C-alpha cells in the first residue's frame, strides 16, 4: 500500500526538514511494509521554504513539490496537493510540527481495519487563551448546523483513495475542508489528540485568515445565517405587531405610549441595524455566487517538481 502525505507550506523554513525526518522515521521503523510519498505545496512563501523543499527532493525521490505564483491560502494548497497525490490513502498534515506524527501508525491501522476516513481531532491545544476561546466559540457556532464536527475541529486526516476521488470532484470556491469531508458520508473513525506547541517559526494563520475560514465554513457548509436572519426578521416583525397593538389601545384610551422622539429613534436605529446586518449576510452569499459564476481557479501553479 502507498500512502501520500500532503503538506501545505507557508513560511515554514526550518520545520520542513524536521517534518520530513519524522515521517521518514515512522516508515523506517513502524510502517516498513508500506510505500510513501510527500507532496509539499509552497503557498507563495517568501522565506527559504522552497529551497529547503528542493534540497529534500534531491536527497529523497519520494518528495514532490508544487509552487504557487502567490499566496492563495492553506485550503488552496491542500487542494493542489490532493490532486497530485497518488497513494492508496492520503494524509493531510501540517508543516509546523504541531500534528504528532506518532499517530500515523494508528491512523493507518484504523484505515486497514475498514475506516475510509480517519480524523485526528483536537481535544486541547498549546495556544494562547484567546486562541482557545475563539476556537471554541467558532466551532460551537459551526456545530449548530454540523453537529458531527468534533468540538476542537480537525485538519490532521487520513482519507482513502475513494474518498479522495469524491472530494476532488467537488468543484466550488471557498471550500470548507471539514464540512466537505464529513458531507461525503464515508465510514469515519476519530482519534483525539492534543495539538502541540509550535517550536519553529511563527504562525502565519492570523485573525483575518481565521475569520475568512470561519465565514467559509458558516456560509458554505450550512444554512444557519439565512435561517438566523429569517428568525430575527420574524421576531422583529412580531414585536412590531405587538407594539402596534399597544399603540392602538393607548390611542383608544386617549394616551400616548411615549413622549418625545427618543423612542422613535431607538426603534428606527434598531430595525435599521438589523436590516444592514441582513443585507451584509445576503451580500456575502451574492458575492460567493458571483465567484462561482466567474469560475476562476482556486490557485495558480508556477512549477511542479513531481
Backbone bond lengths (Angstrom), bond angles and torsions (degrees), N, CA, C in turn:
res aa  C-N    CA-C-N  psi(-1)  N-CA   C-N-CA  omega(-1)  CA-C   N-CA-C  phi
1 X - - - 1.459 - - 1.541 109.85 -
2 X 1.328 114.94 142.14 1.457 119.91 179.24 1.529 109.43 -111.53
3 X 1.314 115.79 133.98 1.461 121.77 -179.39 1.522 109.16 -117.58
4 X 1.315 115.98 126.53 1.465 121.66 178.29 1.522 109.88 -100.41
5 X 1.332 115.74 140.16 1.456 121.74 174.01 1.527 108.37 -111.07
6 X 1.314 116.16 126.05 1.464 121.46 175.36 1.521 107.25 -105.26
7 X 1.339 115.73 122.95 1.465 120.98 -173.05 1.526 108.82 -129.79
8 X 1.326 116.14 106.17 1.463 121.41 177.61 1.528 108.95 -76.03
9 X 1.323 116.49 132.80 1.460 121.57 -174.58 1.521 109.98 -123.37
10 X 1.317 115.82 127.77 1.468 120.74 173.13 1.521 107.97 -149.34
11 X 1.329 116.36 104.51 1.463 122.84 -178.51 1.535 110.94 56.81
12 X 1.328 116.03 53.28 1.464 121.65 179.45 1.520 112.25 -114.40
13 X 1.312 116.86 28.10 1.464 120.54 179.46 1.529 110.40 -54.80
14 X 1.299 116.26 132.59 1.461 121.76 179.88 1.511 113.16 97.42
15 X 1.337 117.14 -35.12 1.464 120.75 -179.55 1.523 111.97 -87.98
16 X 1.317 117.53 -22.13 1.471 121.62 -175.07 1.525 111.10 -63.46
17 X 1.325 117.03 -47.35 1.473 120.99 -179.64 1.518 111.38 -62.28
18 X 1.332 116.87 -38.85 1.460 120.55 -179.75 1.528 110.93 -69.21
19 X 1.343 116.43 -37.40 1.463 119.92 176.41 1.528 110.02 -62.72
20 X 1.325 115.89 -45.27 1.475 121.26 177.75 1.522 110.39 -60.06
21 X 1.305 116.70 -44.68 1.464 121.39 -177.97 1.526 111.63 -62.70
22 X 1.335 116.91 -41.58 1.464 120.41 -178.39 1.524 111.28 -68.63
23 X 1.325 117.10 -42.32 1.463 120.09 178.50 1.520 110.34 -64.26
24 X 1.322 115.90 -42.72 1.463 121.46 179.17 1.522 110.58 -60.45
25 X 1.332 116.70 -39.17 1.465 121.31 -179.64 1.522 111.50 -64.82
26 X 1.347 116.98 -39.48 1.468 120.97 179.33 1.521 110.62 -60.87
27 X 1.335 117.04 -41.72 1.464 120.49 -178.23 1.527 112.03 -77.92
28 X 1.313 116.67 -20.34 1.467 119.77 177.71 1.522 111.87 -79.19
29 X 1.343 117.01 -24.89 1.454 120.30 -173.96 1.526 114.18 -114.05
30 X 1.360 117.53 -42.57 1.466 119.65 -171.79 1.527 114.31 -110.70
31 X 1.315 117.36 -23.52 1.464 120.10 -177.03 1.530 110.22 -125.15
32 X 1.311 116.05 45.36 1.465 120.91 -174.43 1.533 112.49 -65.18
33 X 1.322 117.19 -22.02 1.464 120.42 -177.85 1.523 113.13 -81.07
34 X 1.321 117.01 -6.11 1.466 120.99 -177.04 1.531 111.36 -109.07
35 X 1.322 114.80 147.74 1.462 120.65 169.62 1.526 108.76 -88.51
36 X 1.336 115.97 163.77 1.463 118.58 177.99 1.522 110.49 -154.46
37 X 1.310 114.80 162.19 1.460 122.94 172.58 1.522 107.79 -144.16
38 X 1.330 116.01 154.87 1.466 121.41 177.08 1.519 108.78 -122.24
39 X 1.317 115.73 121.50 1.468 121.67 178.81 1.528 107.66 -105.94
40 X 1.336 116.21 103.34 1.459 121.46 177.10 1.528 108.54 -90.71
41 X 1.325 116.75 131.30 1.463 121.45 178.99 1.530 108.11 -117.64
42 X 1.327 115.43 109.42 1.465 120.52 -179.73 1.524 109.25 -83.34
43 X 1.323 115.33 112.87 1.464 122.36 -174.54 1.531 111.38 -90.46
44 X 1.339 116.03 55.23 1.460 120.00 177.24 1.518 114.60 73.17
45 X 1.320 117.83 32.59 1.478 120.72 179.68 1.527 110.81 -63.50
46 X 1.323 115.75 145.27 1.467 120.96 178.67 1.523 111.89 -111.05
47 X 1.343 116.19 6.90 1.458 119.55 175.77 1.536 108.79 -100.94
48 X 1.296 117.69 -151.69 1.461 120.31 -177.68 1.516 114.26 -94.00
49 X 1.332 117.39 23.31 1.465 120.51 -177.01 1.528 112.29 -62.38
50 X 1.326 117.69 -47.99 1.462 120.22 -177.38 1.529 111.99 -64.27
51 X 1.340 119.81 -48.60 1.471 118.68 176.36 1.529 112.62 -56.12
52 X 1.338 117.08 -35.72 1.466 120.44 178.69 1.530 110.35 -65.62
53 X 1.333 117.04 -41.38 1.466 120.82 178.02 1.527 110.53 -63.67
54 X 1.333 116.95 -43.28 1.460 120.75 -177.58 1.524 111.38 -67.99
55 X 1.323 117.53 -32.07 1.473 120.26 174.92 1.522 110.29 -65.39
56 X 1.343 116.18 -40.78 1.464 119.84 177.75 1.526 110.35 -64.31
57 X 1.331 115.91 -36.95 1.464 120.16 -179.52 1.526 111.21 -64.13
58 X 1.326 116.66 -35.61 1.464 120.34 177.86 1.524 111.17 -65.98
59 X 1.334 116.58 -31.50 1.462 121.32 -178.00 1.528 112.54 -87.84
60 X 1.341 115.98 -29.36 1.457 120.61 -173.54 1.530 109.47 -133.61
61 X 1.336 118.89 110.40 1.471 121.75 -178.07 1.528 113.27 -67.08
62 X 1.341 116.87 -11.83 1.467 119.77 178.55 1.526 112.47 -81.72
63 X 1.316 116.42 -2.31 1.463 121.61 177.59 1.525 109.65 -91.21
64 X 1.332 116.09 126.92 1.458 122.54 175.08 1.527 108.51 -117.07
65 X 1.328 115.70 156.12 1.458 119.16 -178.17 1.522 110.93 -140.19
66 X 1.320 115.54 140.74 1.458 123.54 173.59 1.524 106.81 -128.84
67 X 1.319 116.81 135.89 1.470 119.58 179.20 1.523 109.94 -122.56
68 X 1.327 115.89 141.13 1.463 122.34 177.59 1.523 110.41 -95.30
69 X 1.332 115.60 159.83 1.464 120.43 176.97 1.521 111.74 -72.70
70 X 1.328 116.30 -25.40 1.469 121.88 177.99 1.525 108.15 -158.15
71 X 1.319 116.12 -176.12 1.460 120.61 178.79 1.538 110.17 -78.11
72 X 1.330 116.60 115.30 1.461 121.47 178.74 1.528 112.37 -107.85
73 X 1.312 117.95 -6.38 1.454 120.91 178.19 1.518 113.31 105.80
74 X 1.321 114.96 158.07 1.467 121.26 -175.57 1.525 112.02 -60.71
75 X 1.330 117.90 -41.76 1.459 120.20 -178.34 1.519 110.87 -61.86
76 X 1.330 117.56 -42.20 1.467 121.36 178.49 1.526 110.70 -62.05
77 X 1.336 116.78 -41.36 1.462 120.62 179.36 1.527 110.82 -63.93
78 X 1.317 116.71 -41.09 1.459 120.45 178.11 1.533 110.61 -63.17
79 X 1.334 116.62 -43.74 1.467 120.52 -179.73 1.528 111.19 -60.75
80 X 1.332 116.29 -42.74 1.469 120.05 178.75 1.522 110.83 -62.37
81 X 1.316 117.15 -42.25 1.458 121.11 178.78 1.514 112.47 -65.67
82 X 1.325 116.93 -40.38 1.464 120.49 179.12 1.533 111.09 -62.53
83 X 1.329 116.42 -36.85 1.467 119.71 -179.24 1.528 111.64 -67.72
84 X 1.325 117.41 -29.58 1.469 121.33 -176.80 1.525 113.22 -94.03
85 X 1.336 117.78 -16.16 1.463 120.90 -177.66 1.527 110.40 -66.36
86 X 1.324 116.55 137.62 1.469 121.32 -175.84 1.525 113.29 -116.56
87 X 1.323 117.78 3.45 1.456 121.07 -174.34 1.517 114.12 -74.17
88 X 1.334 115.66 165.09 1.466 122.03 173.32 1.524 110.23 -70.35
89 X 1.326 116.03 -24.61 1.457 122.68 173.42 1.530 107.63 -138.06
90 X 1.323 115.66 151.01 1.463 121.27 -178.55 1.525 108.59 -125.53
91 X 1.317 116.07 129.19 1.461 121.55 177.91 1.522 109.07 -112.42
92 X 1.323 115.41 124.59 1.461 120.64 173.50 1.524 108.12 -93.04
93 X 1.328 116.94 123.80 1.458 121.42 -177.47 1.521 109.19 -141.01
94 X 1.323 116.65 147.70 1.463 120.71 -178.08 1.522 110.52 -77.17
95 X 1.336 115.39 159.75 1.468 121.22 -179.30 1.518 112.37 -95.75
96 X 1.338 117.56 2.82 1.465 120.10 -173.04 1.525 113.27 -103.56
97 X 1.345 117.15 12.97 1.466 123.05 176.26 1.530 113.50 67.96
98 X 1.335 118.29 18.62 1.460 120.71 179.09 1.527 112.58 -90.01
99 X 1.332 116.58 -16.93 1.469 120.79 175.28 1.531 108.26 -96.36
100 X 1.329 118.81 119.23 1.477 120.85 -175.09 1.521 112.34 -69.76
101 X 1.324 117.15 115.59 1.469 121.42 179.78 1.522 111.33 -66.36
102 X 1.320 116.94 -16.49 1.469 120.35 179.15 1.535 111.81 -62.02
103 X 1.333 117.11 -18.78 1.466 120.87 179.68 1.528 112.75 -82.46
104 X 1.331 117.41 -10.73 1.467 120.37 -175.11 1.527 112.50 -59.50
105 X 1.353 121.19 -46.22 1.471 120.04 177.69 1.528 112.51 -58.06
106 X 1.327 116.94 -38.78 1.466 120.67 178.68 1.525 110.80 -66.12
107 X 1.332 116.50 -39.34 1.463 120.76 177.35 1.533 110.64 -62.74
108 X 1.315 115.96 -44.43 1.463 120.63 179.95 1.524 111.16 -64.61
109 X 1.332 117.09 -39.39 1.467 120.75 178.24 1.528 111.14 -60.99
110 X 1.309 116.54 -44.27 1.466 120.35 179.57 1.532 110.46 -65.47
111 X 1.320 116.46 -36.87 1.473 120.59 177.69 1.525 110.07 -64.56
112 X 1.333 117.41 -46.53 1.464 121.26 -179.91 1.529 112.03 -67.18
113 X 1.337 115.85 -20.82 1.469 120.28 178.92 1.528 112.31 -85.87
114 X 1.329 117.20 -2.14 1.463 119.24 175.49 1.506 116.64 124.83
115 X 1.316 118.57 -10.92 1.460 120.50 178.37 1.528 109.66 -73.80
116 X 1.329 115.72 134.24 1.463 120.05 -179.90 1.530 111.62 -94.48
117 X 1.324 115.90 -21.47 1.467 122.38 173.08 1.524 107.31 -132.83
118 X 1.315 116.96 129.95 1.463 121.40 175.40 1.532 107.35 -120.21
119 X 1.326 115.50 115.80 1.462 121.79 -174.97 1.522 110.05 -107.78
120 X 1.316 116.47 122.00 1.464 121.40 170.20 1.524 107.15 -93.73
121 X 1.312 116.06 111.74 1.471 119.19 -174.50 1.526 110.91 -109.55
122 X 1.304 115.13 147.93 1.463 122.39 -174.21 1.533 110.78 -81.90
123 X 1.324 116.69 121.91 1.459 120.64 174.00 1.529 110.69 -98.97
124 X 1.315 115.74 -14.54 1.463 121.67 175.47 1.522 107.35 -163.77
125 X 1.312 116.69 164.83 1.456 120.44 -178.41 1.512 110.01 -148.12
126 X 1.334 116.00 143.43 1.467 121.63 179.46 1.525 109.09 -85.96
127 X 1.327 115.28 69.05 1.461 121.78 -178.50 1.511 109.92 -126.57
128 X 1.327 115.99 179.95 1.458 121.15 177.96 1.532 109.82 -69.87
129 X 1.317 115.73 162.30 1.463 120.68 179.54 1.530 110.92 -60.52
130 X 1.345 116.52 -40.33 1.466 120.18 179.30 1.526 111.08 -62.09
131 X 1.344 116.72 -42.67 1.467 120.50 180.00 1.522 110.54 -63.82
132 X 1.329 117.34 -40.39 1.461 120.47 179.68 1.525 110.95 -65.86
133 X 1.341 116.80 -45.68 1.460 120.50 -177.70 1.526 111.66 -66.53
134 X 1.337 116.24 -42.96 1.467 119.58 -179.69 1.526 110.46 -65.35
135 X 1.343 116.87 -36.80 1.459 120.45 177.84 1.521 111.02 -65.14
136 X 1.330 116.50 -44.64 1.467 119.96 179.53 1.530 111.13 -63.06
137 X 1.329 116.01 -40.57 1.466 120.33 179.29 1.525 110.91 -64.00
138 X 1.344 116.01 -46.46 1.461 120.34 -178.18 1.527 111.40 -62.08
139 X 1.331 116.21 -47.18 1.462 118.67 -178.92 1.529 111.87 -72.35
140 X 1.327 116.79 -25.99 1.463 119.47 173.71 1.519 111.16 -62.94
141 X 1.335 116.72 -41.24 1.466 121.12 177.16 1.521 110.46 -67.14
142 X 1.339 116.88 -44.51 1.463 120.60 -178.15 1.527 111.87 -63.02
143 X 1.331 116.56 -35.80 1.456 120.24 -177.00 1.530 112.67 -71.23
144 X 1.341 116.81 -11.61 1.460 119.21 174.49 1.525 111.16 -65.03
145 X 1.329 115.97 -34.25 1.462 119.97 -179.64 1.528 112.38 -108.79
146 X 1.359 117.58 -20.51 1.461 121.98 178.42 1.527 108.96 -129.01
147 X 1.340 116.83 73.23 1.478 119.87 -174.12 1.521 114.15 -64.11
148 X 1.346 118.25 -16.50 1.463 119.78 -178.94 1.524 112.71 -77.16
149 X 1.346 117.81 -10.63 1.463 119.99 176.66 1.526 109.14 -72.24
150 X 1.333 118.68 128.41 1.472 120.23 177.05 1.529 110.46 -58.98
151 X 1.342 118.02 148.59 1.468 121.53 -176.51 1.524 114.51 -55.28
152 X 1.336 118.00 -31.77 1.459 120.50 -178.78 1.508 114.94 -94.27
153 X 1.346 116.43 -1.76 1.459 119.71 -178.84 1.520 112.39 74.99
154 X 1.337 115.63 180.00 1.465 119.60 -179.28 1.525 110.87 -161.79
155 X 1.332 115.70 154.62 1.462 124.76 170.83 1.527 110.85 -140.80
156 X 1.326 115.28 -25.08 1.461 123.22 -177.00 1.527 107.73 -83.29
157 X 1.335 116.62 100.77 1.463 121.45 -167.67 1.524 111.05 -139.94
158 X 1.338 116.43 144.35 1.468 122.59 168.46 1.525 108.00 -108.18
159 X 1.336 116.42 133.21 1.461 122.33 179.83 1.515 110.38 -126.80
160 X 1.320 116.35 131.46 1.457 121.69 175.29 1.532 109.37 -66.03
161 X 1.317 116.95 159.38 1.469 120.97 -178.65 1.527 111.78 -57.85
162 X 1.350 117.57 -39.85 1.461 119.44 -179.17 1.539 111.18 -65.41
163 X 1.324 115.90 -33.15 1.466 120.12 175.95 1.521 109.87 -67.07
164 X 1.330 115.49 -41.90 1.459 120.74 -178.49 1.523 111.28 -62.79
165 X 1.324 116.75 -38.26 1.471 121.03 179.30 1.524 110.52 -62.35
166 X 1.332 116.15 -45.66 1.469 120.55 179.52 1.522 110.47 -66.30
167 X 1.334 116.54 -44.56 1.467 120.71 -178.45 1.523 110.77 -61.58
168 X 1.320 117.71 -43.74 1.467 121.32 -179.29 1.526 112.53 -68.39
169 X 1.320 116.46 -20.27 1.471 119.97 -179.10 1.525 112.41 -79.76
170 X 1.332 117.44 -12.92 1.468 120.62 178.58 1.520 108.22 -75.20
171 X 1.319 116.92 112.92 1.466 121.58 -173.31 1.528 110.46 -110.53
172 X 1.343 115.74 78.22 1.460 120.96 177.11 1.521 109.28 -136.29
173 X 1.326 116.55 161.71 1.463 121.72 175.63 1.526 108.56 -90.91
174 X 1.332 116.01 169.46 1.466 122.15 176.70 1.530 110.68 52.74
175 X 1.331 115.32 52.72 1.463 120.62 -177.49 1.527 111.42 -67.46
176 X 1.332 115.71 146.08 1.460 122.58 171.70 1.522 106.93 -115.22
177 X 1.314 116.01 103.34 1.464 123.20 -171.10 1.520 112.38 -53.39
178 X 1.324 116.94 -52.08 1.454 120.43 -173.98 1.525 111.73 -65.12
179 X 1.338 116.27 -44.06 1.460 120.16 179.65 1.518 112.32 -64.73
180 X 1.346 116.79 -44.75 1.473 120.50 -179.99 1.522 111.27 -62.81
181 X 1.331 116.41 -39.18 1.461 120.10 -177.48 1.529 111.18 -67.75
182 X 1.334 117.13 -46.13 1.461 120.50 -179.60 1.528 111.43 -69.56
183 X 1.325 116.72 -28.05 1.469 121.20 179.36 1.526 111.63 -62.24
184 X 1.340 117.56 -29.61 1.466 120.30 -175.85 1.526 112.32 -62.70
185 X 1.328 117.66 -28.20 1.465 120.63 174.68 1.512 116.27 81.04
186 X 1.332 118.18 11.48 1.466 119.86 179.10 1.541 110.95 -72.43
187 X 1.339 115.40 162.11 1.467 120.27 179.50 1.531 110.15 -59.99
188 X 1.328 115.69 127.49 1.464 120.59 -171.44 1.518 111.87 -126.80
189 X 1.328 116.04 135.98 1.463 122.85 172.57 1.519 109.04 -116.04
190 X 1.335 115.72 153.94 1.460 120.85 -177.80 1.526 110.30 -124.07
191 X 1.318 115.28 139.29 1.465 122.35 176.06 1.531 107.51 -127.68
192 X 1.326 118.40 116.48 1.467 119.75 178.69 1.528 111.56 -79.03
193 X 1.327 116.16 148.49 1.464 119.86 176.09 1.522 109.64 -158.17
194 X 1.322 115.60 164.03 1.462 122.48 176.54 1.521 108.21 -99.63
195 X 1.323 116.68 120.80 1.461 120.52 -179.75 1.515 109.39 -66.97
196 X 1.332 115.95 129.77 1.455 121.27 -174.24 1.528 112.12 -76.84
197 X 1.306 115.20 159.87 1.460 120.61 177.12 1.520 110.09 -78.33
198 X 1.314 115.73 138.96 1.466 119.89 179.83 1.522 109.12 -72.56
199 X 1.343 116.45 127.63 1.466 121.03 -176.60 1.528 112.88 -107.74
200 X 1.323 116.68 -17.43 1.468 120.31 -179.02 1.519 109.18 -123.58
201 X 1.340 115.78 126.94 1.460 119.85 177.25 1.514 112.59 75.55
202 X 1.324 114.82 -175.19 1.461 122.76 -177.73 1.515 109.20 -123.40
203 X 1.321 115.92 139.14 1.461 119.93 -179.02 1.531 111.37 -61.62
204 X 1.340 115.56 134.78 1.468 121.16 176.61 1.535 110.74 -97.26
205 X 1.322 115.61 4.27 1.460 120.31 -178.49 1.525 108.43 -88.10
206 X 1.337 115.72 78.85 1.462 120.92 -174.10 1.528 111.99 -80.07
207 X 1.353 115.10 -178.10 1.459 120.20 -175.96 1.522 111.67 -62.05
208 X 1.343 116.75 -39.03 1.460 120.44 -179.75 1.525 111.59 -60.73
209 X 1.341 116.75 -42.75 1.468 120.46 179.70 1.527 111.04 -69.23
210 X 1.340 115.67 -37.60 1.461 118.77 177.41 1.524 110.83 -64.21
211 X 1.340 116.31 -41.33 1.459 120.56 178.95 1.526 110.88 -64.05
212 X 1.340 116.03 -41.34 1.458 119.93 179.59 1.528 110.35 -63.82
213 X 1.316 116.90 -42.20 1.461 121.06 178.64 1.521 110.90 -64.32
214 X 1.334 116.19 -38.89 1.473 120.52 178.25 1.527 110.77 -64.11
215 X 1.336 116.73 -43.69 1.460 120.30 178.64 1.522 110.98 -64.36
216 X 1.341 116.96 -40.60 1.459 120.16 176.66 1.525 110.15 -58.78
217 X 1.333 115.08 -42.47 1.464 119.51 -178.40 1.523 111.23 -65.45
218 X 1.325 116.13 -48.80 1.461 120.34 -175.57 1.523 111.61 -69.21
219 X 1.331 116.94 -44.14 1.458 120.44 -174.20 1.523 113.30 -80.14
220 X 1.327 117.46 -32.96 1.462 119.60 -175.59 1.524 113.37 -95.41
221 X 1.313 117.82 -22.69 1.458 119.53 -174.15 1.522 113.62 -105.80
222 X 1.333 118.35 -0.08 1.457 119.07 -178.04 1.522 110.88 -157.16
223 X 1.340 114.20 165.30 1.459 121.86 173.89 1.524 110.98 -98.07
224 X 1.332 116.92 13.02 1.460 121.03 -174.07 1.527 113.32 -55.91
225 X 1.349 120.53 -47.33 1.470 118.85 -178.97 1.523 113.32 -61.34
226 X 1.348 116.62 -42.85 1.461 119.70 179.77 1.524 110.40 -64.81
227 X 1.321 116.37 -42.85 1.463 119.50 178.50 1.524 110.92 -64.93
228 X 1.332 116.34 -37.64 1.463 120.18 -179.22 1.528 111.28 -65.31
229 X 1.344 116.40 -48.04 1.469 117.91 -178.38 1.526 110.74 -69.67
230 X 1.332 117.67 -28.92 1.464 119.96 175.18 1.524 109.99 -66.19
231 X 1.343 115.79 -42.01 1.458 120.42 178.75 1.526 110.79 -65.18
232 X 1.336 116.17 -44.68 1.472 119.70 178.58 1.531 110.32 -61.80
233 X 1.343 116.37 -41.95 1.453 120.20 178.31 1.514 111.75 -61.69
234 X 1.350 116.60 -41.41 1.460 120.90 179.04 1.525 111.14 -65.00
235 X 1.341 116.49 -44.68 1.466 120.30 179.54 1.523 110.59 -63.52
236 X 1.331 116.47 -43.28 1.465 120.34 179.02 1.524 111.00 -61.60
237 X 1.338 116.78 -40.80 1.458 120.81 179.12 1.533 111.05 -64.34
238 X 1.343 116.41 -42.56 1.465 120.24 179.53 1.525 110.96 -64.54
239 X 1.349 115.94 -41.44 1.465 119.09 177.14 1.524 110.59 -63.32
240 X 1.342 116.08 -38.47 1.465 120.18 177.80 1.513 111.78 -62.91
241 X 1.350 116.82 -40.31 1.470 120.52 178.54 1.521 110.51 -65.36
242 X 1.345 116.34 -45.66 1.462 120.20 178.89 1.530 111.30 -61.13
243 X 1.319 115.67 -40.15 1.457 119.58 179.37 1.530 110.62 -66.88
244 X 1.333 116.46 -36.48 1.463 120.32 177.85 1.525 110.71 -64.84
245 X 1.344 116.62 -39.94 1.472 120.39 176.90 1.520 109.98 -62.92
246 X 1.327 116.86 -41.31 1.470 121.04 178.50 1.527 111.07 -61.14
247 X 1.324 115.74 -43.35 1.467 119.89 179.02 1.530 110.32 -63.76
248 X 1.354 117.02 -39.56 1.465 121.11 -178.26 1.521 110.39 -62.97
249 X 1.356 117.40 -47.31 1.467 120.19 -179.79 1.525 111.52 -67.28
250 X 1.319 117.55 -33.86 1.469 120.27 175.46 1.515 110.19 -64.44
251 X 1.329 116.12 -37.18 1.467 120.07 178.63 1.520 110.90 -67.27
252 X 1.360 116.72 -38.37 1.466 120.43 178.05 1.525 110.87 -62.72
253 X 1.353 115.70 -34.83 1.476 119.55 -179.85 1.509 111.94 -83.07
254 X 1.329 115.69 -1.45 1.458 119.18 179.19 1.511 113.86 80.40
255 X 1.302 116.78 14.56 1.462 119.81 178.57 1.519 111.50 -114.32
256 X 1.295 116.03 176.09 1.476 121.79 176.24 1.521 108.07 -124.14
257 X 1.281 117.84 144.38 1.475 120.41 -177.10 1.513 114.46 -72.38
258 X 1.313 116.99 -12.49 1.465 119.16 -178.71 1.524 108.80 -159.58
259 X 1.304 114.52 167.18 1.465 120.50 175.19 1.520 108.59 -123.90
260 X 1.315 116.38 138.76 1.462 120.06 177.97 1.512 112.97 88.32
261 X 1.326 113.04 -175.98 1.461 119.38 -173.91 1.528 113.93 -99.93
262 X 1.337 116.38 -10.10 1.466 119.50 -174.79 1.530 113.60 -56.85
263 X 1.365 118.88 -50.20 1.475 117.63 179.56 1.523 113.01 -60.72
264 X 1.336 115.72 -35.40 1.469 118.60 178.53 1.523 110.14 -62.55
265 X 1.322 116.43 -44.54 1.455 120.41 -179.67 1.527 111.36 -64.13
266 X 1.335 115.78 -38.73 1.463 119.56 179.46 1.531 110.40 -61.15
267 X 1.342 115.13 -46.27 1.463 119.39 179.92 1.525 110.86 -63.34
268 X 1.331 116.11 -44.48 1.467 120.51 -179.22 1.528 110.67 -61.02
269 X 1.340 116.50 -46.00 1.456 119.99 -179.31 1.528 111.61 -65.92
270 X 1.334 116.61 -39.89 1.456 120.86 -179.02 1.529 110.69 -64.18
271 X 1.325 115.63 -51.64 1.464 119.68 -179.46 1.529 110.55 -66.40
272 X 1.346 117.19 -39.11 1.461 120.23 178.06 1.515 111.77 -62.05
273 X 1.340 116.73 -39.78 1.462 120.52 177.72 1.507 111.99 -63.92
274 X 1.338 116.12 -42.14 1.464 119.82 177.76 1.523 111.31 -61.16
275 X 1.315 115.28 -42.38 1.469 119.28 -179.97 1.521 110.72 -62.55
276 X 1.342 117.20 -41.82 1.460 120.28 -179.98 1.532 111.32 -64.64
277 X 1.332 116.48 -40.70 1.463 119.97 178.33 1.525 110.03 -62.74
278 X 1.329 116.00 -44.37 1.464 120.35 -179.86 1.523 111.22 -63.72
279 X 1.327 116.02 -41.72 1.464 119.36 177.86 1.526 111.08 -63.99
280 X 1.349 116.58 -35.80 1.466 120.36 177.83 1.518 111.98 -63.60
281 X 1.345 116.67 -43.55 1.457 120.57 178.73 1.524 110.43 -64.39
282 X 1.334 116.04 -45.28 1.461 120.13 178.22 1.528 110.34 -61.91
283 X 1.343 116.17 -38.91 1.461 120.62 177.61 1.520 112.26 -60.33
284 X 1.348 116.74 -37.85 1.466 120.25 176.82 1.526 110.44 -60.94
285 X 1.332 116.09 -43.88 1.462 119.44 178.81 1.528 111.23 -64.46
286 X 1.323 116.80 -42.15 1.465 120.61 -179.91 1.527 110.47 -62.48
287 X 1.345 116.91 -41.90 1.463 120.79 179.33 1.529 110.46 -62.69
288 X 1.322 116.70 -40.70 1.457 119.63 -179.59 1.531 111.29 -69.33
289 X 1.310 117.22 -34.08 1.466 120.25 173.50 1.525 109.37 -63.19
290 X 1.328 116.05 -41.42 1.466 120.76 178.37 1.530 110.92 -62.26
291 X 1.331 116.84 -40.46 1.458 121.27 178.27 1.528 110.95 -63.21
292 X 1.342 116.53 -40.00 1.457 119.95 179.20 1.532 111.00 -65.36
293 X 1.332 116.48 -40.92 1.460 120.95 -178.18 1.527 110.98 -65.90
294 X 1.328 117.16 -36.11 1.465 120.82 -178.22 1.523 112.36 -70.13
295 X 1.347 116.99 -24.39 1.467 122.74 174.88 1.530 113.73 56.88
296 X 1.306 116.88 35.90 1.459 118.86 173.14 1.525 109.29 -73.80
297 X 1.333 118.68 146.06 1.468 120.41 179.44 1.532 110.78 -67.61
298 X 1.328 115.64 156.56 1.469 120.59 179.36 1.527 112.41 -71.48
299 X 1.335 116.80 -17.78 1.457 120.78 -178.41 1.521 109.31 -160.22
300 X 1.333 115.56 163.43 1.467 121.82 175.85 1.526 107.30 -125.24
301 X 1.323 116.24 122.87 1.465 121.52 -177.83 1.525 110.10 -88.40
302 X 1.342 115.46 131.59 1.468 119.71 175.25 1.533 110.16 -87.51
303 X 1.326 116.66 -50.93 1.471 121.31 -178.17 1.510 110.41 -142.16
304 X 1.313 114.98 151.25 1.462 122.19 171.90 1.524 108.59 -123.31
305 X 1.317 115.83 130.54 1.464 121.55 176.33 1.517 106.75 -119.47
306 X 1.325 116.11 85.47 1.460 121.34 -171.34 1.537 111.96 -115.78
